[in-house]
Amino acid sequence: MTALLEAKELLSGCLFVPTEKIGDDDKLQTIKELDSLSFASIVVELESRAGREIDPVDLLELRSVRDVAALLERYR
């Protein structure tokens, strides 16, 4: 599975949006309005998949689906 597809599946599960509605270049805010709970859900899932904690600075830089995919690749 590519990191981009994995990122879309992760976001789909956390934001309750069908995967096919998430574009490769979508900004996270355009998929669904993010709030602290949905962002926390994304963080928990990212750390679960990475098997370790993710640097908070890296999390603050998440703006798009591609950013999530890049983070997944970086923490493998």
N, C-alpha and C positions, 0 to 999 in steps of 0.2 A: 504494500500500500504506500502510495506517495505521501509525503508530509502534507501536501496541500489537501488531499482527500481526507487524511486523518484530521487535519485542522477543521475542515468543514463538518465532519461527523461529530467532533468534539463540541463545536459551537452549536450544532443542531440539537444535541442532547441537552446542553446547558441552557440554551435560549428558547427551547421548545419551538423551533422553526424547522420546517422540512429541509433536508439537505439540498434538494434541488432548487430551493429558493435562495440559496447562498452562493453568490458569484465569487469566482477566484479573486477578483480585485475589490470586493466590497469592503467598505469601512465598517468596523464593528457597530458604530452608532446607526448606520443605515439598515443593518440587519434587524435590529431591535433596540429600542431605547435601553441602554445599560444603566443599571442601578448597582448599589453596593452588593446586593445579594447575588445578582446574576454574575457580576465580576468575580465574587468570591467562589462561586460555583465553577467558573472557568479556571481559576487558580488551583482549586482542589483537583480538578480533572487533569490539568497540565502536570501538576506535581505527582499525581498518581501514575501518569504515563511515563514521566521522567524517572520515577523511582527515587526522587530526592527533592529537596526544597529548591525553589527557583529564586534567584536574586531579585529582590524587590525592584531594583533599577530596571531590570529586563522587563518586568511586568508593567511598569509605568510607560514603557515604550510601545506597548501593544496598541495598534490603531486599526489594523486591517487583518483580513483572513491570511494574507501572505506573511504578516508579522507573526501570527500564531504558528504558521507552518515553519517559519525560520527558527522560531524558539524551540519547537519540537525537535528539529534537526540538531540544533546547537546542544540540547540537553540529552542527547542519546548517548 
